[in-house]
Amino acid sequence: MSDTIFSKIIRGEIPAQKIYEDKAVIAIMDIAPLSEGHVLVIPKEPAEALDQLSDDAAAAVGRVLPRVVRAVQKVTGIADCNVLQNNGEAAGQAVPHVHFHVIPKPAGGGLRKEWKPVEVSKDRLAELGRAMARLL
């Protein structure tokens, strides 16, 4: 894995506005926020993509995310938010280290998204589902 800005923040080489830290996870204010209160939740385990993250590190992030969301909601006064994880460059991941965005969604601001569903037959959905279930 490359030496990223997040690994440097985790090691204390680059300053960041930390809002939470434990042995497995760090949460920091995003320096290029989409709205006020935009936070990044980052596992300390070095992994470029979510599929490379250990179950333990993923569980640690999962325990912290709801706490961060509640803090963001309380401090910003905004109940709605997006929790986003871009997995891979083609999906919009800019830093090759797993991280989750907690982005408050004020009226007219925050993350803007376009959702264009594709058509997939019920048979194909069932086929894909069975194949995935066998891997789990």
N, C-alpha and C positions, 0 to 999 in steps of 0.2 A: 504494500500500500504506500502511496506517495505521502510525503510530509505535507499535510494540509494546514490551513489556517486554524482549523479546529484542533488538530493535534498539538499545535503550538500554544493555543489557548489552554488546553488541558494541562500541558506541562508548565504553564505559567510564563511562557516566553513572550506572549502578546497579551496585553491587558484586555479585559472584557468586563462588562457590567453583569456580574453573576447574580442570579436571583436564587439559585439552588445548587448545591453540590453534595454528593456523597461518594462512596468509593467506586460506584459504577456509572454515574450519570452527572452531567452538568447541564444547567439551564442558564441561558444568557439572553440579554436583550439583543435583538437583531439590529445591526448598524445600518441596514438599508430597509427599514420597515415598510410594509404595505399599509399599516395603520398604527396609530399609537398603541403601545402595549404588545407589539409583535415579539414573540419569544421563540428561541430555538432550544429544543431539548435534544441533547447529544449524548449518546452512549460513549463512555471512555474507551471501550474496546475498539481497536482499529478494524473497521470493516467498511469497504466502499459502498456496498449495497445491502439492503435488508436481508436478502437471502444468504448472505455471508455472516450475519450476526448470530452469535450463539444464543441458545434458548435462554440462558441465564441473563445475558445482557438485554435481550428483548423483554424479558419479564421485568427487569429493573426499570427500563424505560416505561413499560406499561403501568408500573406502580406510580411513577412520577407524573406522567401526563395528566391524569385527572386533577392532581393537586395543583399543577401549573395552570390548567384551565380555570379552576376555581379562583386562584389568585388573580389571574388576568381579568376575569369577570368582575371580581370585587373592586379591584383598583381602577379599572376603566369605566365601570358602570355599564358595560356592554355585555348582554347575556349571550348573544350569538357570536360564534367564531367558527373558523375553519381550522381543522387539524389536518396537516398535509405532510406527506412524505414523498418526495420525488425520488424514484429508484432508477438511476441510470441517466446518462447525459441526454438521450433522446426523450426522456420523460421530464426534462427540465432541471435535473440535478446539477447544480453549479459547483459544489464542493464535493469531491469524492470521499466523503466520510458520512455515514448514516446520520441523519438528523431529521427531526420533526419540527414543523412550523406550527405555532399556535398563533393564529391571526384573528384578532377581534374584527367583527364585521359591523361597523357602524353604518347607518343609512347612507347609501351612496359611496361608501369607501370600502377599504379592505381588499380581499382577493376578488378578482373578477374572473369568472370562468364561463366557458361555453361547453355545454353538455350535449353532444350529438350521438344519441344511441345508434348502434348499427343493428341490422336485422340478423338474427341467428335463429335457425329453426329449433323447435323444441327437441327434435331428435339429436341435433348437434349439441345443444346445451346439455342434454342427458349424457351423451357420449363424453364430452369434456369433463363433466362432473364426475362420472365413474372413473375416468382415467386419473383425475386429481385425487379422488378419494383413495385409490389404490396406493398412492405415494405417501399418504398421511398415515 
